[in-house]
Amino acid sequence: MSIHYLTNKQKTILENFTRHRSPIHESSLFKGIDIQYLKLFKKHFKGRFIYRPRGGRYHIQYNCTMEDAKTFAVYNR
């Protein structure tokens, strides 16, 4: 993810979630973000990231449904 192509608003949002940054050995960029912020990410980063729900009932190994999710992880597209 190149920070040079982000707007100031997008940079501010990502700075507010720095405590949710994933370790460098993981493929996700952010993890453990409360599901209430998903709409914010989808609005301001349309088409830039992939969102994976976490923390609900798992129907498929490693993925739960978005309706059951408590948190989500952010991945590069």
mmJSON file of the N, C-alpha and C atoms, coordinates in Angstrom:
{"data_MODEL":{"atom_site":{
"group_PDB":["ATOM","ATOM","ATOM","ATOM","ATOM","ATOM","ATOM","ATOM","ATOM","ATOM","ATOM","ATOM","ATOM","ATOM","ATOM","ATOM","ATOM","ATOM","ATOM","ATOM","ATOM","ATOM","ATOM","ATOM","ATOM","ATOM","ATOM","ATOM","ATOM","ATOM","ATOM","ATOM","ATOM","ATOM","ATOM","ATOM","ATOM","ATOM","ATOM","ATOM","ATOM","ATOM","ATOM","ATOM","ATOM","ATOM","ATOM","ATOM","ATOM","ATOM","ATOM","ATOM","ATOM","ATOM","ATOM","ATOM","ATOM","ATOM","ATOM","ATOM","ATOM","ATOM","ATOM","ATOM","ATOM","ATOM","ATOM","ATOM","ATOM","ATOM","ATOM","ATOM","ATOM","ATOM","ATOM","ATOM","ATOM","ATOM","ATOM","ATOM","ATOM","ATOM","ATOM","ATOM","ATOM","ATOM","ATOM","ATOM","ATOM","ATOM","ATOM","ATOM","ATOM","ATOM","ATOM","ATOM","ATOM","ATOM","ATOM","ATOM","ATOM","ATOM","ATOM","ATOM","ATOM","ATOM","ATOM","ATOM","ATOM","ATOM","ATOM","ATOM","ATOM","ATOM","ATOM","ATOM","ATOM","ATOM","ATOM","ATOM","ATOM","ATOM","ATOM","ATOM","ATOM","ATOM","ATOM","ATOM","ATOM","ATOM","ATOM","ATOM","ATOM","ATOM","ATOM","ATOM","ATOM","ATOM","ATOM","ATOM","ATOM","ATOM","ATOM","ATOM","ATOM","ATOM","ATOM","ATOM","ATOM","ATOM","ATOM","ATOM","ATOM","ATOM","ATOM","ATOM","ATOM","ATOM","ATOM","ATOM","ATOM","ATOM","ATOM","ATOM","ATOM","ATOM","ATOM","ATOM","ATOM","ATOM","ATOM","ATOM","ATOM","ATOM","ATOM","ATOM","ATOM","ATOM","ATOM","ATOM","ATOM","ATOM","ATOM","ATOM","ATOM","ATOM","ATOM","ATOM","ATOM","ATOM","ATOM","ATOM","ATOM","ATOM","ATOM","ATOM","ATOM","ATOM","ATOM","ATOM","ATOM","ATOM","ATOM","ATOM","ATOM","ATOM","ATOM","ATOM","ATOM","ATOM","ATOM","ATOM","ATOM","ATOM","ATOM","ATOM","ATOM","ATOM","ATOM","ATOM","ATOM","ATOM","ATOM","ATOM","ATOM","ATOM","ATOM","ATOM","ATOM","ATOM","ATOM"],
"id":[1,2,3,4,5,6,7,8,9,10,11,12,13,14,15,16,17,18,19,20,21,22,23,24,25,26,27,28,29,30,31,32,33,34,35,36,37,38,39,40,41,42,43,44,45,46,47,48,49,50,51,52,53,54,55,56,57,58,59,60,61,62,63,64,65,66,67,68,69,70,71,72,73,74,75,76,77,78,79,80,81,82,83,84,85,86,87,88,89,90,91,92,93,94,95,96,97,98,99,100,101,102,103,104,105,106,107,108,109,110,111,112,113,114,115,116,117,118,119,120,121,122,123,124,125,126,127,128,129,130,131,132,133,134,135,136,137,138,139,140,141,142,143,144,145,146,147,148,149,150,151,152,153,154,155,156,157,158,159,160,161,162,163,164,165,166,167,168,169,170,171,172,173,174,175,176,177,178,179,180,181,182,183,184,185,186,187,188,189,190,191,192,193,194,195,196,197,198,199,200,201,202,203,204,205,206,207,208,209,210,211,212,213,214,215,216,217,218,219,220,221,222,223,224,225,226,227,228,229,230,231],
"type_symbol":["N","C","C","N","C","C","N","C","C","N","C","C","N","C","C","N","C","C","N","C","C","N","C","C","N","C","C","N","C","C","N","C","C","N","C","C","N","C","C","N","C","C","N","C","C","N","C","C","N","C","C","N","C","C","N","C","C","N","C","C","N","C","C","N","C","C","N","C","C","N","C","C","N","C","C","N","C","C","N","C","C","N","C","C","N","C","C","N","C","C","N","C","C","N","C","C","N","C","C","N","C","C","N","C","C","N","C","C","N","C","C","N","C","C","N","C","C","N","C","C","N","C","C","N","C","C","N","C","C","N","C","C","N","C","C","N","C","C","N","C","C","N","C","C","N","C","C","N","C","C","N","C","C","N","C","C","N","C","C","N","C","C","N","C","C","N","C","C","N","C","C","N","C","C","N","C","C","N","C","C","N","C","C","N","C","C","N","C","C","N","C","C","N","C","C","N","C","C","N","C","C","N","C","C","N","C","C","N","C","C","N","C","C","N","C","C","N","C","C","N","C","C","N","C","C","N","C","C","N","C","C"],
"label_atom_id":["N","CA","C","N","CA","C","N","CA","C","N","CA","C","N","CA","C","N","CA","C","N","CA","C","N","CA","C","N","CA","C","N","CA","C","N","CA","C","N","CA","C","N","CA","C","N","CA","C","N","CA","C","N","CA","C","N","CA","C","N","CA","C","N","CA","C","N","CA","C","N","CA","C","N","CA","C","N","CA","C","N","CA","C","N","CA","C","N","CA","C","N","CA","C","N","CA","C","N","CA","C","N","CA","C","N","CA","C","N","CA","C","N","CA","C","N","CA","C","N","CA","C","N","CA","C","N","CA","C","N","CA","C","N","CA","C","N","CA","C","N","CA","C","N","CA","C","N","CA","C","N","CA","C","N","CA","C","N","CA","C","N","CA","C","N","CA","C","N","CA","C","N","CA","C","N","CA","C","N","CA","C","N","CA","C","N","CA","C","N","CA","C","N","CA","C","N","CA","C","N","CA","C","N","CA","C","N","CA","C","N","CA","C","N","CA","C","N","CA","C","N","CA","C","N","CA","C","N","CA","C","N","CA","C","N","CA","C","N","CA","C","N","CA","C","N","CA","C","N","CA","C","N","CA","C","N","CA","C","N","CA","C","N","CA","C","N","CA","C"],
"label_alt_id":[null,null,null,null,null,null,null,null,null,null,null,null,null,null,null,null,null,null,null,null,null,null,null,null,null,null,null,null,null,null,null,null,null,null,null,null,null,null,null,null,null,null,null,null,null,null,null,null,null,null,null,null,null,null,null,null,null,null,null,null,null,null,null,null,null,null,null,null,null,null,null,null,null,null,null,null,null,null,null,null,null,null,null,null,null,null,null,null,null,null,null,null,null,null,null,null,null,null,null,null,null,null,null,null,null,null,null,null,null,null,null,null,null,null,null,null,null,null,null,null,null,null,null,null,null,null,null,null,null,null,null,null,null,null,null,null,null,null,null,null,null,null,null,null,null,null,null,null,null,null,null,null,null,null,null,null,null,null,null,null,null,null,null,null,null,null,null,null,null,null,null,null,null,null,null,null,null,null,null,null,null,null,null,null,null,null,null,null,null,null,null,null,null,null,null,null,null,null,null,null,null,null,null,null,null,null,null,null,null,null,null,null,null,null,null,null,null,null,null,null,null,null,null,null,null,null,null,null,null,null,null],
"label_comp_id":["MET","MET","MET","SER","SER","SER","ILE","ILE","ILE","HIS","HIS","HIS","TYR","TYR","TYR","LEU","LEU","LEU","THR","THR","THR","ASN","ASN","ASN","LYS","LYS","LYS","GLN","GLN","GLN","LYS","LYS","LYS","THR","THR","THR","ILE","ILE","ILE","LEU","LEU","LEU","GLU","GLU","GLU","ASN","ASN","ASN","PHE","PHE","PHE","THR","THR","THR","ARG","ARG","ARG","HIS","HIS","HIS","ARG","ARG","ARG","SER","SER","SER","PRO","PRO","PRO","ILE","ILE","ILE","HIS","HIS","HIS","GLU","GLU","GLU","SER","SER","SER","SER","SER","SER","LEU","LEU","LEU","PHE","PHE","PHE","LYS","LYS","LYS","GLY","GLY","GLY","ILE","ILE","ILE","ASP","ASP","ASP","ILE","ILE","ILE","GLN","GLN","GLN","TYR","TYR","TYR","LEU","LEU","LEU","LYS","LYS","LYS","LEU","LEU","LEU","PHE","PHE","PHE","LYS","LYS","LYS","LYS","LYS","LYS","HIS","HIS","HIS","PHE","PHE","PHE","LYS","LYS","LYS","GLY","GLY","GLY","ARG","ARG","ARG","PHE","PHE","PHE","ILE","ILE","ILE","TYR","TYR","TYR","ARG","ARG","ARG","PRO","PRO","PRO","ARG","ARG","ARG","GLY","GLY","GLY","GLY","GLY","GLY","ARG","ARG","ARG","TYR","TYR","TYR","HIS","HIS","HIS","ILE","ILE","ILE","GLN","GLN","GLN","TYR","TYR","TYR","ASN","ASN","ASN","CYS","CYS","CYS","THR","THR","THR","MET","MET","MET","GLU","GLU","GLU","ASP","ASP","ASP","ALA","ALA","ALA","LYS","LYS","LYS","THR","THR","THR","PHE","PHE","PHE","ALA","ALA","ALA","VAL","VAL","VAL","TYR","TYR","TYR","ASN","ASN","ASN","ARG","ARG","ARG"],
"label_asym_id":["A","A","A","A","A","A","A","A","A","A","A","A","A","A","A","A","A","A","A","A","A","A","A","A","A","A","A","A","A","A","A","A","A","A","A","A","A","A","A","A","A","A","A","A","A","A","A","A","A","A","A","A","A","A","A","A","A","A","A","A","A","A","A","A","A","A","A","A","A","A","A","A","A","A","A","A","A","A","A","A","A","A","A","A","A","A","A","A","A","A","A","A","A","A","A","A","A","A","A","A","A","A","A","A","A","A","A","A","A","A","A","A","A","A","A","A","A","A","A","A","A","A","A","A","A","A","A","A","A","A","A","A","A","A","A","A","A","A","A","A","A","A","A","A","A","A","A","A","A","A","A","A","A","A","A","A","A","A","A","A","A","A","A","A","A","A","A","A","A","A","A","A","A","A","A","A","A","A","A","A","A","A","A","A","A","A","A","A","A","A","A","A","A","A","A","A","A","A","A","A","A","A","A","A","A","A","A","A","A","A","A","A","A","A","A","A","A","A","A","A","A","A","A","A","A","A","A","A","A","A","A"],
"label_entity_id":["1","1","1","1","1","1","1","1","1","1","1","1","1","1","1","1","1","1","1","1","1","1","1","1","1","1","1","1","1","1","1","1","1","1","1","1","1","1","1","1","1","1","1","1","1","1","1","1","1","1","1","1","1","1","1","1","1","1","1","1","1","1","1","1","1","1","1","1","1","1","1","1","1","1","1","1","1","1","1","1","1","1","1","1","1","1","1","1","1","1","1","1","1","1","1","1","1","1","1","1","1","1","1","1","1","1","1","1","1","1","1","1","1","1","1","1","1","1","1","1","1","1","1","1","1","1","1","1","1","1","1","1","1","1","1","1","1","1","1","1","1","1","1","1","1","1","1","1","1","1","1","1","1","1","1","1","1","1","1","1","1","1","1","1","1","1","1","1","1","1","1","1","1","1","1","1","1","1","1","1","1","1","1","1","1","1","1","1","1","1","1","1","1","1","1","1","1","1","1","1","1","1","1","1","1","1","1","1","1","1","1","1","1","1","1","1","1","1","1","1","1","1","1","1","1","1","1","1","1","1","1"],
"label_seq_id":[1,1,1,2,2,2,3,3,3,4,4,4,5,5,5,6,6,6,7,7,7,8,8,8,9,9,9,10,10,10,11,11,11,12,12,12,13,13,13,14,14,14,15,15,15,16,16,16,17,17,17,18,18,18,19,19,19,20,20,20,21,21,21,22,22,22,23,23,23,24,24,24,25,25,25,26,26,26,27,27,27,28,28,28,29,29,29,30,30,30,31,31,31,32,32,32,33,33,33,34,34,34,35,35,35,36,36,36,37,37,37,38,38,38,39,39,39,40,40,40,41,41,41,42,42,42,43,43,43,44,44,44,45,45,45,46,46,46,47,47,47,48,48,48,49,49,49,50,50,50,51,51,51,52,52,52,53,53,53,54,54,54,55,55,55,56,56,56,57,57,57,58,58,58,59,59,59,60,60,60,61,61,61,62,62,62,63,63,63,64,64,64,65,65,65,66,66,66,67,67,67,68,68,68,69,69,69,70,70,70,71,71,71,72,72,72,73,73,73,74,74,74,75,75,75,76,76,76,77,77,77],
"pdbx_PDB_ins_code":[null,null,null,null,null,null,null,null,null,null,null,null,null,null,null,null,null,null,null,null,null,null,null,null,null,null,null,null,null,null,null,null,null,null,null,null,null,null,null,null,null,null,null,null,null,null,null,null,null,null,null,null,null,null,null,null,null,null,null,null,null,null,null,null,null,null,null,null,null,null,null,null,null,null,null,null,null,null,null,null,null,null,null,null,null,null,null,null,null,null,null,null,null,null,null,null,null,null,null,null,null,null,null,null,null,null,null,null,null,null,null,null,null,null,null,null,null,null,null,null,null,null,null,null,null,null,null,null,null,null,null,null,null,null,null,null,null,null,null,null,null,null,null,null,null,null,null,null,null,null,null,null,null,null,null,null,null,null,null,null,null,null,null,null,null,null,null,null,null,null,null,null,null,null,null,null,null,null,null,null,null,null,null,null,null,null,null,null,null,null,null,null,null,null,null,null,null,null,null,null,null,null,null,null,null,null,null,null,null,null,null,null,null,null,null,null,null,null,null,null,null,null,null,null,null,null,null,null,null,null,null],
"Cartn_x":[0.848,0.0,0.892,0.731,1.51,0.758,1.408,0.779,0.732,1.466,1.527,0.214,-0.604,-1.842,-3.063,-2.871,-3.981,-4.299,-5.579,-5.974,-5.633,-5.683,-5.412,-6.424,-7.679,-8.72,-8.397,-7.975,-7.625,-6.419,-5.435,-4.251,-4.636,-5.521,-5.973,-6.694,-7.544,-8.271,-7.293,-6.322,-5.346,-4.482,-4.142,-3.358,-4.131,-5.459,-6.285,-6.362,-6.015,-6.092,-4.704,-3.68,-2.323,-2.173,-2.942,-2.827,-3.362,-4.067,-4.602,-3.725,-2.561,-1.658,-1.259,-1.195,-0.773,0.748,1.299,2.757,3.227,4.47,4.956,4.993,5.033,5.066,3.682,2.625,1.269,0.879,-0.024,-0.433,-1.465,-2.144,-3.12,-2.402,-3.081,-2.539,-2.999,-4.284,-4.889,-5.735,-5.882,-6.753,-7.334,-8.457,-9.097,-9.836,-10.211,-10.963,-12.433,-13.074,-14.483,-15.33,-16.308,-17.136,-17.897,-18.108,-18.826,-18.074,-16.763,-15.968,-15.877,-16.525,-16.448,-17.037,-18.163,-18.78,-17.857,-17.148,-16.191,-15.091,-14.53,-13.474,-13.997,-15.178,-15.727,-16.058,-16.463,-16.796,-15.543,-14.507,-13.329,-12.251,-12.299,-11.28,-11.933,-12.915,-13.685,-12.762,-12.795,-12.025,-10.546,-10.067,-8.636,-8.243,-9.162,-8.851,-9.852,-9.487,-10.38,-10.625,-11.869,-12.241,-12.676,-12.118,-12.465,-13.088,-14.307,-14.957,-14.283,-14.281,-13.67,-14.538,-14.454,-15.03,-16.458,-17.045,-18.419,-18.449,-19.562,-19.65,-18.959,-18.153,-17.394,-18.079,-18.535,-19.16,-18.106,-17.139,-16.012,-14.77,-13.846,-12.645,-11.983,-11.666,-10.97,-11.831,-13.084,-13.943,-15.305,-15.809,-17.161,-18.017,-19.315,-20.188,-20.113,-20.333,-20.265,-21.336,-22.486,-23.571,-23.191,-22.368,-21.972,-20.692,-19.977,-18.645,-18.673,-17.634,-17.425,-16.307,-15.348,-14.232,-13.983,-13.064,-12.666,-11.198,-10.642,-9.25,-9.208,-8.155,-8.005,-6.797,-7.011,-5.947,-5.791,-4.599,-4.372,-5.151,-5.66,-6.364,-5.338],
"Cartn_y":[-1.173,0.0,1.234,2.046,3.265,4.407,5.069,6.167,7.457,7.5,8.71,8.992,7.971,8.133,8.301,8.453,8.609,10.076,10.369,11.724,11.97,13.222,13.545,12.883,12.806,12.153,10.667,9.997,8.589,8.36,9.237,9.125,9.268,10.203,10.427,9.194,8.595,7.393,6.274,6.027,4.958,5.24,6.501,6.861,6.57,6.728,6.454,4.966,4.112,2.663,2.021,2.769,2.218,1.114,1.144,0.088,-1.245,-1.232,-2.447,-2.965,-2.375,-2.832,-4.283,-5.055,-6.456,-6.532,-7.563,-7.766,-7.932,-7.604,-7.594,-8.977,-10.038,-11.382,-11.885,-11.115,-11.505,-10.798,-11.401,-10.809,-9.688,-9.635,-8.563,-7.264,-6.15,-4.836,-4.411,-4.645,-4.325,-5.509,-5.713,-6.778,-6.378,-7.0,-6.732,-5.413,-4.859,-3.599,-3.925,-3.201,-3.435,-3.299,-4.172,-4.243,-2.941,-2.123,-0.858,0.101,-0.091,0.787,0.287,-0.818,-1.366,-0.404,0.218,1.168,2.353,2.813,3.911,3.528,2.333,1.869,1.701,1.103,0.886,2.208,3.204,4.504,5.231,5.264,6.074,5.336,4.017,3.232,2.309,2.827,2.03,1.372,0.026,-0.726,-0.884,-0.342,-0.381,-1.602,-2.073,-3.163,-4.308,-5.454,-6.593,-6.73,-6.944,-7.031,-8.453,-9.017,-10.374,-10.307,-10.833,-10.829,-11.813,-11.482,-12.336,-12.339,-13.413,-13.466,-13.911,-14.433,-14.918,-16.425,-16.95,-18.393,-18.69,-19.716,-20.055,-21.18,-20.885,-21.891,-22.531,-21.754,-22.225,-21.955,-22.862,-22.696,-21.347,-20.62,-19.328,-18.144,-18.345,-17.23,-17.377,-16.292,-16.298,-15.389,-15.396,-14.534,-13.104,-12.16,-10.748,-10.411,-11.086,-10.81,-11.205,-12.243,-12.734,-12.095,-11.384,-10.885,-9.857,-9.907,-8.918,-7.957,-8.45,-7.636,-7.98,-7.228,-7.547,-7.267,-7.877,-7.685,-7.019,-6.263,-5.538,-6.096,-6.418,-6.961,-6.091,-6.072,-5.39,-6.086,-5.33,-5.894,-6.327],
"Cartn_z":[0.0,0.0,0.0,-1.004,-1.096,-0.434,0.475,1.216,0.385,-0.716,-1.542,-2.263,-2.495,-3.242,-2.352,-1.065,-0.131,0.096,0.31,0.669,2.136,2.543,3.948,4.875,4.458,5.262,5.431,4.352,4.42,5.332,5.243,6.096,7.564,7.859,9.231,9.776,8.956,9.39,9.717,8.844,9.083,10.304,10.541,11.727,13.005,12.974,14.151,14.48,13.515,13.727,13.786,14.128,14.161,15.203,16.27,17.281,16.77,15.646,15.045,13.904,13.709,12.645,12.901,11.831,11.936,11.972,12.598,12.555,11.106,10.845,9.469,8.828,9.622,9.053,8.627,8.879,8.482,7.195,6.445,5.168,5.333,6.47,6.685,7.031,6.752,7.102,8.495,8.775,10.064,10.488,11.797,12.292,13.636,13.979,15.258,15.329,14.189,14.171,14.402,15.302,15.622,14.357,14.227,13.021,12.76,13.769,13.579,12.66,12.475,11.617,10.178,9.862,8.51,7.48,7.798,6.862,6.597,7.618,7.457,6.475,6.647,5.75,4.328,4.187,2.854,2.155,2.914,2.334,1.852,2.665,2.353,1.561,1.53,0.822,-0.207,-0.92,-1.881,-2.918,-2.954,-3.921,-3.617,-2.515,-2.208,-1.366,-0.512,0.401,0.274,0.843,1.018,2.516,2.906,4.32,4.643,5.701,6.138,7.532,7.678,8.987,9.937,11.209,12.234,13.488,14.253,15.589,15.706,14.664,14.756,14.636,14.159,13.899,12.581,12.575,11.392,10.622,9.415,8.556,7.65,7.252,6.448,7.284,7.29,8.116,7.845,8.888,8.887,8.438,8.065,7.683,8.339,8.867,9.409,8.532,8.763,7.974,8.499,7.617,7.99,9.028,8.986,9.931,11.363,11.504,12.821,13.344,12.509,12.85,13.981,14.795,15.855,15.471,14.695,14.215,12.752,12.135,10.766,10.574,9.536,9.161,7.788,7.519,6.263,5.516,4.237,3.383,2.151,1.575,0.304,-0.793,-1.729,-2.876,-3.889],
"occupancy":[1.0,1.0,1.0,1.0,1.0,1.0,1.0,1.0,1.0,1.0,1.0,1.0,1.0,1.0,1.0,1.0,1.0,1.0,1.0,1.0,1.0,1.0,1.0,1.0,1.0,1.0,1.0,1.0,1.0,1.0,1.0,1.0,1.0,1.0,1.0,1.0,1.0,1.0,1.0,1.0,1.0,1.0,1.0,1.0,1.0,1.0,1.0,1.0,1.0,1.0,1.0,1.0,1.0,1.0,1.0,1.0,1.0,1.0,1.0,1.0,1.0,1.0,1.0,1.0,1.0,1.0,1.0,1.0,1.0,1.0,1.0,1.0,1.0,1.0,1.0,1.0,1.0,1.0,1.0,1.0,1.0,1.0,1.0,1.0,1.0,1.0,1.0,1.0,1.0,1.0,1.0,1.0,1.0,1.0,1.0,1.0,1.0,1.0,1.0,1.0,1.0,1.0,1.0,1.0,1.0,1.0,1.0,1.0,1.0,1.0,1.0,1.0,1.0,1.0,1.0,1.0,1.0,1.0,1.0,1.0,1.0,1.0,1.0,1.0,1.0,1.0,1.0,1.0,1.0,1.0,1.0,1.0,1.0,1.0,1.0,1.0,1.0,1.0,1.0,1.0,1.0,1.0,1.0,1.0,1.0,1.0,1.0,1.0,1.0,1.0,1.0,1.0,1.0,1.0,1.0,1.0,1.0,1.0,1.0,1.0,1.0,1.0,1.0,1.0,1.0,1.0,1.0,1.0,1.0,1.0,1.0,1.0,1.0,1.0,1.0,1.0,1.0,1.0,1.0,1.0,1.0,1.0,1.0,1.0,1.0,1.0,1.0,1.0,1.0,1.0,1.0,1.0,1.0,1.0,1.0,1.0,1.0,1.0,1.0,1.0,1.0,1.0,1.0,1.0,1.0,1.0,1.0,1.0,1.0,1.0,1.0,1.0,1.0,1.0,1.0,1.0,1.0,1.0,1.0,1.0,1.0,1.0,1.0,1.0,1.0,1.0,1.0,1.0,1.0,1.0,1.0],
"B_iso_or_equiv":[0.0,0.0,0.0,0.0,0.0,0.0,0.0,0.0,0.0,0.0,0.0,0.0,0.0,0.0,0.0,0.0,0.0,0.0,0.0,0.0,0.0,0.0,0.0,0.0,0.0,0.0,0.0,0.0,0.0,0.0,0.0,0.0,0.0,0.0,0.0,0.0,0.0,0.0,0.0,0.0,0.0,0.0,0.0,0.0,0.0,0.0,0.0,0.0,0.0,0.0,0.0,0.0,0.0,0.0,0.0,0.0,0.0,0.0,0.0,0.0,0.0,0.0,0.0,0.0,0.0,0.0,0.0,0.0,0.0,0.0,0.0,0.0,0.0,0.0,0.0,0.0,0.0,0.0,0.0,0.0,0.0,0.0,0.0,0.0,0.0,0.0,0.0,0.0,0.0,0.0,0.0,0.0,0.0,0.0,0.0,0.0,0.0,0.0,0.0,0.0,0.0,0.0,0.0,0.0,0.0,0.0,0.0,0.0,0.0,0.0,0.0,0.0,0.0,0.0,0.0,0.0,0.0,0.0,0.0,0.0,0.0,0.0,0.0,0.0,0.0,0.0,0.0,0.0,0.0,0.0,0.0,0.0,0.0,0.0,0.0,0.0,0.0,0.0,0.0,0.0,0.0,0.0,0.0,0.0,0.0,0.0,0.0,0.0,0.0,0.0,0.0,0.0,0.0,0.0,0.0,0.0,0.0,0.0,0.0,0.0,0.0,0.0,0.0,0.0,0.0,0.0,0.0,0.0,0.0,0.0,0.0,0.0,0.0,0.0,0.0,0.0,0.0,0.0,0.0,0.0,0.0,0.0,0.0,0.0,0.0,0.0,0.0,0.0,0.0,0.0,0.0,0.0,0.0,0.0,0.0,0.0,0.0,0.0,0.0,0.0,0.0,0.0,0.0,0.0,0.0,0.0,0.0,0.0,0.0,0.0,0.0,0.0,0.0,0.0,0.0,0.0,0.0,0.0,0.0,0.0,0.0,0.0,0.0,0.0,0.0,0.0,0.0,0.0,0.0,0.0,0.0],
"pdbx_formal_charge":[null,null,null,null,null,null,null,null,null,null,null,null,null,null,null,null,null,null,null,null,null,null,null,null,null,null,null,null,null,null,null,null,null,null,null,null,null,null,null,null,null,null,null,null,null,null,null,null,null,null,null,null,null,null,null,null,null,null,null,null,null,null,null,null,null,null,null,null,null,null,null,null,null,null,null,null,null,null,null,null,null,null,null,null,null,null,null,null,null,null,null,null,null,null,null,null,null,null,null,null,null,null,null,null,null,null,null,null,null,null,null,null,null,null,null,null,null,null,null,null,null,null,null,null,null,null,null,null,null,null,null,null,null,null,null,null,null,null,null,null,null,null,null,null,null,null,null,null,null,null,null,null,null,null,null,null,null,null,null,null,null,null,null,null,null,null,null,null,null,null,null,null,null,null,null,null,null,null,null,null,null,null,null,null,null,null,null,null,null,null,null,null,null,null,null,null,null,null,null,null,null,null,null,null,null,null,null,null,null,null,null,null,null,null,null,null,null,null,null,null,null,null,null,null,null,null,null,null,null,null,null],
"auth_seq_id":[1,1,1,2,2,2,3,3,3,4,4,4,5,5,5,6,6,6,7,7,7,8,8,8,9,9,9,10,10,10,11,11,11,12,12,12,13,13,13,14,14,14,15,15,15,16,16,16,17,17,17,18,18,18,19,19,19,20,20,20,21,21,21,22,22,22,23,23,23,24,24,24,25,25,25,26,26,26,27,27,27,28,28,28,29,29,29,30,30,30,31,31,31,32,32,32,33,33,33,34,34,34,35,35,35,36,36,36,37,37,37,38,38,38,39,39,39,40,40,40,41,41,41,42,42,42,43,43,43,44,44,44,45,45,45,46,46,46,47,47,47,48,48,48,49,49,49,50,50,50,51,51,51,52,52,52,53,53,53,54,54,54,55,55,55,56,56,56,57,57,57,58,58,58,59,59,59,60,60,60,61,61,61,62,62,62,63,63,63,64,64,64,65,65,65,66,66,66,67,67,67,68,68,68,69,69,69,70,70,70,71,71,71,72,72,72,73,73,73,74,74,74,75,75,75,76,76,76,77,77,77],
"auth_comp_id":["MET","MET","MET","SER","SER","SER","ILE","ILE","ILE","HIS","HIS","HIS","TYR","TYR","TYR","LEU","LEU","LEU","THR","THR","THR","ASN","ASN","ASN","LYS","LYS","LYS","GLN","GLN","GLN","LYS","LYS","LYS","THR","THR","THR","ILE","ILE","ILE","LEU","LEU","LEU","GLU","GLU","GLU","ASN","ASN","ASN","PHE","PHE","PHE","THR","THR","THR","ARG","ARG","ARG","HIS","HIS","HIS","ARG","ARG","ARG","SER","SER","SER","PRO","PRO","PRO","ILE","ILE","ILE","HIS","HIS","HIS","GLU","GLU","GLU","SER","SER","SER","SER","SER","SER","LEU","LEU","LEU","PHE","PHE","PHE","LYS","LYS","LYS","GLY","GLY","GLY","ILE","ILE","ILE","ASP","ASP","ASP","ILE","ILE","ILE","GLN","GLN","GLN","TYR","TYR","TYR","LEU","LEU","LEU","LYS","LYS","LYS","LEU","LEU","LEU","PHE","PHE","PHE","LYS","LYS","LYS","LYS","LYS","LYS","HIS","HIS","HIS","PHE","PHE","PHE","LYS","LYS","LYS","GLY","GLY","GLY","ARG","ARG","ARG","PHE","PHE","PHE","ILE","ILE","ILE","TYR","TYR","TYR","ARG","ARG","ARG","PRO","PRO","PRO","ARG","ARG","ARG","GLY","GLY","GLY","GLY","GLY","GLY","ARG","ARG","ARG","TYR","TYR","TYR","HIS","HIS","HIS","ILE","ILE","ILE","GLN","GLN","GLN","TYR","TYR","TYR","ASN","ASN","ASN","CYS","CYS","CYS","THR","THR","THR","MET","MET","MET","GLU","GLU","GLU","ASP","ASP","ASP","ALA","ALA","ALA","LYS","LYS","LYS","THR","THR","THR","PHE","PHE","PHE","ALA","ALA","ALA","VAL","VAL","VAL","TYR","TYR","TYR","ASN","ASN","ASN","ARG","ARG","ARG"],
"auth_asym_id":["A","A","A","A","A","A","A","A","A","A","A","A","A","A","A","A","A","A","A","A","A","A","A","A","A","A","A","A","A","A","A","A","A","A","A","A","A","A","A","A","A","A","A","A","A","A","A","A","A","A","A","A","A","A","A","A","A","A","A","A","A","A","A","A","A","A","A","A","A","A","A","A","A","A","A","A","A","A","A","A","A","A","A","A","A","A","A","A","A","A","A","A","A","A","A","A","A","A","A","A","A","A","A","A","A","A","A","A","A","A","A","A","A","A","A","A","A","A","A","A","A","A","A","A","A","A","A","A","A","A","A","A","A","A","A","A","A","A","A","A","A","A","A","A","A","A","A","A","A","A","A","A","A","A","A","A","A","A","A","A","A","A","A","A","A","A","A","A","A","A","A","A","A","A","A","A","A","A","A","A","A","A","A","A","A","A","A","A","A","A","A","A","A","A","A","A","A","A","A","A","A","A","A","A","A","A","A","A","A","A","A","A","A","A","A","A","A","A","A","A","A","A","A","A","A","A","A","A","A","A","A"],
"auth_atom_id":["N","CA","C","N","CA","C","N","CA","C","N","CA","C","N","CA","C","N","CA","C","N","CA","C","N","CA","C","N","CA","C","N","CA","C","N","CA","C","N","CA","C","N","CA","C","N","CA","C","N","CA","C","N","CA","C","N","CA","C","N","CA","C","N","CA","C","N","CA","C","N","CA","C","N","CA","C","N","CA","C","N","CA","C","N","CA","C","N","CA","C","N","CA","C","N","CA","C","N","CA","C","N","CA","C","N","CA","C","N","CA","C","N","CA","C","N","CA","C","N","CA","C","N","CA","C","N","CA","C","N","CA","C","N","CA","C","N","CA","C","N","CA","C","N","CA","C","N","CA","C","N","CA","C","N","CA","C","N","CA","C","N","CA","C","N","CA","C","N","CA","C","N","CA","C","N","CA","C","N","CA","C","N","CA","C","N","CA","C","N","CA","C","N","CA","C","N","CA","C","N","CA","C","N","CA","C","N","CA","C","N","CA","C","N","CA","C","N","CA","C","N","CA","C","N","CA","C","N","CA","C","N","CA","C","N","CA","C","N","CA","C","N","CA","C","N","CA","C","N","CA","C","N","CA","C","N","CA","C","N","CA","C","N","CA","C","N","CA","C"],
"pdbx_PDB_model_num":[1,1,1,1,1,1,1,1,1,1,1,1,1,1,1,1,1,1,1,1,1,1,1,1,1,1,1,1,1,1,1,1,1,1,1,1,1,1,1,1,1,1,1,1,1,1,1,1,1,1,1,1,1,1,1,1,1,1,1,1,1,1,1,1,1,1,1,1,1,1,1,1,1,1,1,1,1,1,1,1,1,1,1,1,1,1,1,1,1,1,1,1,1,1,1,1,1,1,1,1,1,1,1,1,1,1,1,1,1,1,1,1,1,1,1,1,1,1,1,1,1,1,1,1,1,1,1,1,1,1,1,1,1,1,1,1,1,1,1,1,1,1,1,1,1,1,1,1,1,1,1,1,1,1,1,1,1,1,1,1,1,1,1,1,1,1,1,1,1,1,1,1,1,1,1,1,1,1,1,1,1,1,1,1,1,1,1,1,1,1,1,1,1,1,1,1,1,1,1,1,1,1,1,1,1,1,1,1,1,1,1,1,1,1,1,1,1,1,1,1,1,1,1,1,1,1,1,1,1,1,1]
}}}
